[in-house]
């Protein structure tokens, strides 16, 4: 057996074991060397109807989906040809799904990925597949980490792609792109080479064809492996910190409809700042309009976090807790806005409000007028105003 073929098959077995031995899987295949090599390795087991593993053989049915993004001339023919090859390998069912790529504030690569993953998820749900297998390799992982570094990303992003995350399984993250080309040659497969992979208009293509070869030439071999190793180390750290942050959030947060007490606090903050005064007027106008229509306004959701306990958390956990709170309200955490949110915890600074992406507004609870000594204050209040 060709060594690369053996590595690919072993990688598939290891990934399926980590995923809990799903009985039905779908392979997402573009016809390129990576996903075609993956399809060949999966088909080896699918033709036999089982995968040998710990505790004996595990039943396996494997189909495939080819997503036609319609972004290149001749893409429909490429998809049909790829589907025929997948059928010949022994995968069934094989479906070609055409999608429309809609760019809603995303670049072309991100928009295509969004459409592709949505189509794959829908196909998996329709067929009852327990996993969708994708052909990302160690080279893809290295490129992902390098792009994350260039963007100033945190550990979660730099942790890269996981071999198993929910529905998505990436068995080949330990193999190089050269391995998948070798698998295709050994299996007699002629992969399609996507011209956009070498199109300098796309950042990932520039990293692949220019930056990574330059780093390998200047720093010596092993750069890709080093970046992938960094991803593995950071992923483990990020998992631990995320779990700790979830526990901290659960113990700190009070969440629900915007209560009368929080509403009163909002009014007090409005009296303290011109911005909040404008907010109060806006809310009042909305309430008057709703009252005139005779229908109550839906309650706004709020999260309240005690300021003292939040400040006492290590910075790595505090930022994550704030991101969880914002996400709970439908907001979108960004580095700059989370920094502004943390700034509210400084009692010497502004009490807010701070506008956050996703129609969320945050402020620091002021000291209540006339409140008896010892009354707590300074909590961080986040309010959804969708």
N, C-alpha and C positions, 0 to 999 in steps of 0.2 A: 504493500500500500504506500502511496505517496505520503511523505511525512506531513505535508501541509493538509492533505485530506484528513489524515488521522487527527491532527490538531483541531481542525474545524469540527469534526464529529465529537471529539471529547469536550470541546467548548459548548456545543449544543447540549450534550448530556448534563454537564455541570450547571448550565443555566436553567434547564428544565427542572433539575432537582431543587435548585434554589427557589424556583417559582412554585414548588409544591406538586410537581408532576401533573400539569394540566393535561386532560385527556384530549382536548381539541385545541389546536393552535392554528393561527394564520401567519403566513410569512408575507410581509410587505416587500414587494420586489419591484425595482425600477427597470431591471434588465442590466444594471451596471455590475461590475465584477464583485463588489462586496455583497450585495443582496443576492446575486445569482449563486455565489459560493455558499452563502447561508442556505439558500433554497436546496441546493444539492445535498448539503449535509443533513438537513431535516428530512428530505425525501428518502435518504438512505434508511432512516428508521420508519418513516411512514409506510414505505412499501412492505415492510415486515409487520407493521401494525403494533410495534412495541419498541420500547427503549430499555436496554439493560441498565440496571442501576442498583443502588443499595436496597436490599430486601427483595430482590428479584426483578422481573421485567414489568414495565409500566406501559399500559395501553396508550396508543397515540394515533390520532387522526390529524392530518395536516392539509390545509388548503392554502391558497395564496390569493393576494389581491394586488393588482397592478393599477396604480393611480395615474390617470392621464390628466396632467395639469393644463394641457392645451396651450402652453406658452411658446412652443416651438413648432415650426413647420414639420409635418410628418410625425408628430407625437402620437397620433392615433395608430399609425402603422407600427411604430416601435412598441406600443402597448400590446397590440394584437400578436406581434411576433414573440414578445416576451411571454405572453400568456400561453402560447402554443408550446414553447420550450418547457415551461413549468408543468404543463399537463403531461408532456413526454417524460419528465422526471418522475412522475407518479403522484404529484400533488393534486388533490381534488377536494372541494371544488376550486376552480380558478376563475376569478372574476376580474373584469376590467371596469373600473369606475372612473368616469369623466367628472371633473370638478371645475368649478369656476373660482378663480383666485381673485378675491376682493381685497384691495389694499385699503384697510381702514386704519390709517395712521401707522402702518407697518411698511417696512421695506419689502421688495419683491421676494427675497428669500424667506423672510418670516411669514409673509402672507401665504406663500406656497406651502410652507410647513404646516401652518394652521389648517389649511384646507385638506392637506394630505392626512394629517392625524385625525381630523374629524371624520373623514371618509373611512379610514381604517377602523376607527372605534365603532362606527355605525355597522360596518360589515361584520365585525366580531360579535356585536350584540345580536345581529340578525341570525348568525349561524350558531350562536352559543359557544363561541371560542373563549377559552379561559386565559389566553395570552396572545399577543401580537408580537411576532419576532421581527426585529429590525437589524439591518446589516452594518451598523456603525463599528468601526475598527479602532485600534489603539491610535492610529494616525488622526482619526476624527476627534478622539478624546484630547490629544495633544493640541490640536488646533483650537478646540473649545477653550482649553485652559489659557492658551496664549491670547486669544481674543478677550477673555475675561480679565486678564492682567492689563491689557491695553485700555480697557474700559473702566478700570478701577473697581472691579467687582469684589464682593465679599466672599467668605469661605463657602457659602452655599453654591454660588455660581462657579467658583474655582474648583469645587468638588466634582464638577463635570457631570457626565451621564452615569447613571447607575446600571449595573447589569440587569437588575430587576427592580422595577418601580411600578407597582400596581399592575395594570394590564400590559405594560410595555416591557419587553425582554430583549436585551442586546447581548447575544451570546459571544460575539466576536470582538469584544472590547480588549481582549488580550492578544489579538492577532494583528499583524501589520498588513498594510494594503498589498504588499508584495506576496503575502501568504494567500490572499483571496485570488490574485491573478494566477498563482500557481495552482490553486484548487480548480479554477476554471479550465486551465490548460490540461490538467490531469483528467478532468471529467469530460473533456471534449466539448466544452461550452464556449461559444463566441459571445462575450459580453458586449453590451452597448456602452459606448463612452460618451457621457453627457458633455457637450461642448461648453456648458456654463461652468463646469468645474475648472476651466482654464480661462474664463472670461475675466479680465482685470477690472471690470466694472464692479465686481462683487468682492467684498472684503475677504470673505473666507477663501475665495479663489486666489487672491493675492497672497494670503498666508500660506496656502498649500503649494503654490508654484514658485513663490519668491522668498518669503520669510523663512519657512522651515528649511528649504535647501541651503539658504545662506547660513543659518545657525548651525546646521550640521557641518557645513564646510569650514566655518570659522571656529566652532567650539569642539568639533569632533563628533563621532557617532554617539548615539545614545540620548540625544536631546528629546526625541519624542517619548522614549521610555521614561526619561526623568520627569517630563511634564505629566505623563499619565500616573507616575508614582506620586507626584505632588497631589494630583486629583484624589487618589485613593486615601492619602493621609488626611487631607482637608475634609473629605466626605465623612470620615469617621468622626472627626472633631465636630463638624457641623451637625451631624445626627445627635450627638450627645448634648450639645448646646441647645438645639431645637427642642429636645425632650425636656431639658431643664426649664427652658422658657415656657413651655406649655404648662408645666406644673406650677410655675410661679404665677402665670396669668390666671390659672384656675383658682389659686388661693387669694389673688388680689382683686380681681375684677368683679364689679357689680354691673350687670347688664340687664337691660329691659327697655320698656317704653320710657320716654322722657317724663319723669315724675314731676309732681307739683313742686317738690323741693328743689329738684335740679332746674326746673323752669324759673323758680324764684331766684336761684343763683345766677341764671342767665341774665335776668333783669338787673341784678345788682352789678354784674360785670358791665352791662350796658351803660349803667350810670357812671361807671368809672372810666370808660374809654369811648372816644367818639366812634370808633369802628363798631363797637358793640351796641352803641346807641342806634346806629344805622340798622344793625341787625334786628334790634328790638322793634323798630318802626316797621321794618320789612315783615316781621312775623305778625305784628299787630294788624297790618293791612291785609295780610293773608287770612288771619283769623276773621276779620270783619267781612271779608269777601265770602268766606266759607259760611259764616253765620247768616249772611243775607241769602245764601242759596239754601239754607235750612239743613245742611248736611255737615256733620262734624269732620274736622280735619283728621286724617289718620295720624296716630301718635308717632312722633319722631323717636328713633331708637337712640339710646345713649349707653356709653361705657364710662364708668367712674373708677379711677385708679387712685388709691391713697398715695399722696405725694411723698410722705416720709419713707414709707416702705419701698416705694419705687426708686427713690434716690439711693436707698441703701443697697440696691442690687448692683452686682458688678456690671460694668458698662456693656460687656458682651451679652449679658442677659437682658439688661434694661432696654437696649435697642430692639431686641427680638420681641420682648413683651409689648412694646409700643407698636411694632409692626403687626403683631397678632391682633391687637385691639383695633387698629385701623382696618385690617382685612375683615374682621368680624362685622364691621359696619359697611362693608362694600367699598372701602377705600383702596388706594394703590400706593404702597410704601415706596418712597424714593429716598435716597441718601440725604438730599438737601432738606426735604420736608420733615424727615424724622429728626434731623438735627434741630430744626426750628421747634419741633414738638418738645424735644428734650430741654430746649431753652426756657420753656414755660415753667420748668421745675425750679428755676432760680428765682427765689422770692424777691430778689432785688430788681429783677427785670420786669418786662411787661407781662400782664396777666392774660394777654391775648385780645381778640381771638387770632388763631392761626388757621388759615385756609389750607386744606389738605386735598390731594387729588381724590376724586371719587365722591365729591359733594359731602365732605366731612369737615366740621369746624371744631376746633379745640380751644380750651381756655383753662386757666387755673382758678380754682375755687377761692374767692376772696374771704377775708374774715367777715363773718356775719355782723351786721350792725345790731347792737343791743344784745348780742349773744353773751351768755354768762362766761366767766373765765374758764379756761380749759376746754372750750368747745373746739373740736378739730376743724381745721381748714387747710387749704393748700392742695386739695385733691385735684387730679387732672381729669377734666371732663371732656369727652369726645362725643359729639352729637352728629348724627346723620341728618342732613336736610334735603334728602331726595324728595 
